[in-house]
């Protein structure tokens, strides 16, 4: 006879989470690092009570914003290279849909997070309940249906026994390297409290190991044949290299073949910046060292990258008409993009077997030397734009240089959206795998501080430095208070250019007037003069404003020694960006306009469109 234990659905769910384990560096750890929770009527009595019973085994963390807590959970998983996970629970209505943006972010970036929004009553007796969205033509719809297109797996739990099958499917998605992404289990609030006799076997401990698919023999042979014929080979390293733990294998492959490497935003830090054949950033925000090789490359080994438009320069960067792309990726959808030769495999295993298959191959010495000289030239250009300055309003690049000089390359530096990803991708010199944390797949303003909190939870032994503009800060800053409450110290570098400087530059570059981006160009009765230092202090952080780069570096040194989250503010120039490096990006310019500047920009745009490899 099957042994059972009588629990509510919420109690069964939380107990199940405590039984899931992982192994990292030979050490067995709980797979779930905890649950973020903001309680409301849709989850406080059900899952809230269940979490209380397990508060020592499955820590519950209180946040100040549902989107932010889900961002923190996602950053925790990213910093752990997807080997550990967190969950986030909200009430129904606004609490739930606040997490939809975070779900989309995780979906785009292929990152695991378990979202547990409360839902309406399954029995429908009290309908419509507080915060319920009513569909006039479909009685099964709730606000949580918004999660469907941005979840890898979605389920609505309308009976307590359904959680058994739902959690089994959820765990497969959360731990699968190919299908990895957000899982949403929509928890009807009455069902959370309903009891069921669950089999004890449901709560048996399970250790989840990382699946490492090896390449198909025919695909491997085709890839090896193409690579051995290469005269100008190039490797594009994506985030999959980091998630696979393949940095050492990539290094061995590069040392054996002499093939230079460039990195996407997600893949940056796969190799250290000091590596002689790491050309660093590629694409729209790339270095001249990487992009000039990409333009000539005849074979491109794309490892663990989804070849997003910023990587390919809107598919105009790789100009060699006879080129071959090898798509080494654990996800077939990505491996076959742009007519690539697919090599469907785990990055670490795929590189190892491809390396063995081309063991006698060496890239031409002239190509390798060309790469080294290009890197040296880029280093000079980067040093020039990041050098200290006495300018009243320094550039973002000069601020980045100051952070690098003062805090070094071993900190975890984190940023998202706006102008900083472009400057950071080009100019930051990453010191070790995972030390560069960029959310640029979804380019979500507001990720930075919450993401920094999640990164610090994952790596409490490391200094976490958040680079953020005033626009993102104003969108979502509440988790400063959470970091102070939890005793998780962050260093927040706040660059104030008084608006959305990046989009303002793009607006002007496409012929538009400076309009509605900088505060001075937006409709206003009074021009805001925001006291960010006072605001950060009001949330419990230390804060100070620097008046110069020298003053800024001294403030950073004080922040490093601080035991509490510290915000260091500096005013920057909204119009300056780094001209060196980079590549064209397809942003459609109007065909017709009353502005002559737009018409001129359109002509230039049409010329650039001719460079795109349509259908290639």
Order of alpha helices (4+ residues) and beta strands (2+ residues): beta-alpha-beta-beta-beta-alpha-beta-alpha-beta-alpha-alpha-beta-beta-alpha-beta-alpha-beta-beta-alpha-beta-alpha-alpha-beta-beta-alpha-beta-alpha-beta-alpha-beta-alpha-alpha-alpha-beta-alpha-beta-alpha-beta-alpha-alpha-beta-alpha-alpha-beta-alpha-beta-alpha
